[in-house]
Amino acid sequence: MTKKKNNFEDLLKRLQEISDQLEREDVGLDDSIKLYEEGIKLSKLCYKKLNEAELKISELKKENDLNTDE
């Protein structure tokens, strides 16, 4: 990954690029391993961001539910 990108959409886009590269037959073993390793790291970041978003939505929903009960 040449640039540090932190938003979910950019991470997902890079994952797609990696997937496309790995599907090509002209990528060597060493490059494939590097791409796969980068993909794993990006995948973990994506899951982390999704979990954070889910937690935030749950918190907002609870807060909203409390406000509507008053």
C-alpha positions as CSV (number, residue, x, y, z in Angstrom):
1,M,0.0,0.0,0.0
2,T,1.7,3.2,-1.1
3,K,-0.5,5.7,0.6
4,K,-2.1,5.5,4.0
5,K,-5.8,5.6,3.5
6,N,-8.1,5.4,6.5
7,N,-11.6,5.6,5.3
8,F,-13.6,2.4,4.7
9,E,-14.3,3.0,1.0
10,D,-10.6,3.5,0.2
11,L,-9.6,0.4,2.1
12,L,-12.3,-1.6,0.3
13,K,-11.2,-0.2,-3.1
14,R,-7.6,-1.2,-2.4
15,L,-8.8,-4.7,-1.4
16,Q,-10.5,-5.0,-4.8
17,E,-7.4,-3.9,-6.6
18,I,-5.4,-6.5,-4.7
19,S,-8.0,-9.2,-5.6
20,D,-7.8,-8.2,-9.2
21,Q,-4.0,-8.4,-9.2
22,L,-4.0,-11.8,-7.5
23,E,-6.4,-13.1,-10.2
24,R,-4.0,-12.3,-12.9
25,E,-1.7,-15.1,-14.1
26,D,1.4,-12.8,-14.5
27,V,1.9,-12.0,-10.8
28,G,4.8,-13.9,-9.4
29,L,4.8,-15.9,-6.1
30,D,6.7,-13.3,-4.1
31,D,4.4,-10.5,-5.3
32,S,1.4,-12.6,-4.6
33,I,2.5,-13.3,-1.1
34,K,3.1,-9.5,-0.5
35,L,-0.3,-8.7,-2.0
36,Y,-2.0,-11.4,0.1
37,E,-0.4,-10.1,3.3
38,E,-1.5,-6.5,2.5
39,G,-5.0,-7.8,1.8
40,I,-5.2,-9.5,5.2
41,K,-4.1,-6.3,6.9
42,L,-6.7,-4.3,5.0
43,S,-9.3,-6.9,5.7
44,K,-8.7,-6.6,9.4
45,L,-8.9,-2.8,9.2
46,C,-12.2,-3.0,7.3
47,Y,-13.7,-5.4,10.0
48,K,-12.5,-3.1,12.7
49,K,-14.1,-0.1,11.0
50,L,-17.4,-2.0,10.5
51,N,-17.4,-3.1,14.1
52,E,-16.8,0.5,15.2
53,A,-19.6,1.7,13.0
54,E,-22.0,-1.0,14.4
55,L,-21.1,0.0,17.9
56,K,-21.7,3.7,17.1
57,I,-25.1,2.9,15.5
58,S,-26.1,0.8,18.6
59,E,-25.1,3.7,20.9
60,L,-27.1,6.2,18.8
61,K,-30.1,3.9,18.7
62,K,-30.0,3.4,22.5
63,E,-29.7,7.2,23.0
64,N,-32.6,7.7,20.6
65,D,-34.7,5.1,22.4
66,L,-34.0,6.8,25.8
67,N,-35.0,10.2,24.4
68,T,-38.3,8.9,22.9
69,D,-39.3,7.2,26.2
70,E,-39.4,10.5,28.1
